[in-house]
Amino acid sequence: MLYTRKGDRHDHRAPGLAAGFLGFRLMACGFHLLAAAMLPALLDLAQGHGTTAPDAATYEVLAETLRRMRDLVNHVAVIVAMGLGDLLLFTLLHRWRLIPRWLSLWGLCGAGLAILASLLVLSQALEIVAAPYLSLNAPLALQSVVLGAWLIGRGLSEARPGAQGRETGN
């Protein structure tokens, strides 16, 4: 059984947050699959170029439209879904103090910045592969590396205030 940091009450929001995290990760997976499925269509359009000028112009417009759709799926839909899931995950990690608070707060801020970057791409205020977009995504990427290293080196904290001597569910 998982306890809040106060120790005596079960955190009834935790299953919902965990299910939300899983749901957003499954959505991101679906968007990744959609983006991957678009690649053969782009190749087909590239191979269809050719014979007459009007056909070539049509293929170019279709290819550019499909490429833009794939970019939006990859850099908006996937990132927003993963970012929303990360917000839920780091909220749980922060609440339960399973990792240092600074690391979970870094994850919350990084996820917020990644979502912001994707929304700016959607509104065409940022280009996808440009320094501002990459800069907004860099904190979460670096936090993920630091979190991975932390988990390898230290693991999850089992000592939560008020949970001493109780089953923690880990």
C-alpha positions, -999 to +999 in steps of 0.1 A: +000+000+000+013+034-009+011+063+016+013+100+013+041+118+029+018+124+059+019+087+063-015+077+075-038+082+045-038+063+013-032+086-017-064+081-037-052+102-066-021+080-072-039+053-093-055+080-114-022+098-120-004+065-127-032+055-152-030+089-168+008+085-172+003+051-189-025+065-211-004+094-223+026+070-230+002+047-250-010+078-270+026+087-277+033+052-289+003+054-312+016+087-326+051+072-331+035+043-351+015+068-372+046+088-380+065+056-389+036+046-412+039+079-430+075+072-441+066+046-468+041+070-482+067+097-485+090+072-503+062+063-527+056+100-535+093+105-540+095+076-565+064+088-583+080+120-594+087+123-628+072+120-661+054+153-668+056+187-652+020+189-639+024+154-623+057+164-607+042+196-592+013+176-577+037+150-562+058+178-547+028+194-531+016+160-517+050+151-505+055+185-487+020+182-471+027+147-459+061+157-446+046+186-427+019+163-412+046+138-401+066+166-385+036+178-366+029+142-354+065+137-343+072+171-328+038+181-315+015+151-309+042+128-296+060+155-274+028+168-259+015+134-251+048+124-235+051+158-218+017+155-202+025+120-190+058+132-176+040+159-157+019+132-140+050+110-134+071+137-119+042+148-097+040+113-083+078+111-078+078+146-062+049+138-039+063+105-027+099+117-026+111+086-044+138+107-060+153+139-048+129+168-050+153+189-072+153+161-097+115+158-098+111+196-100+136+196-129+114+170-146+083+191-141+099+222-155+115+203-184+082+187-194+065+221-193+092+236-215+089+207-240+052+211-242+056+248-247+081+242-275+056+219-293+028+244-290+051+271-304+058+247-334+021+241-338+015+279-339+044+283-363+062+306-339+092+282-339+108+260-366+113+223-356+150+219-360+161+253-348+181+264-318+151+278-298+131+246-302+161+224-293+169+247-263+134+243-249+136+205-252+172+203-238+163+205-201+140+175-202+165+155-223+193+163-198+171+156-168+163+121-183+200+113-185+205+125-149+175+106-137+187+074-154+221+078-138+205+085-104+183+054-106+213+032-116+235+046-089+210+052-060+177+036-069+143+047-056+142+060-020+124+036+002+124+060+032+093+082+030+083+102+060+056+084+079+061+051+060+087+035+083+078+000+092+049-001+067+047-020+034+055+004+006+044-016-023+079-014-040 
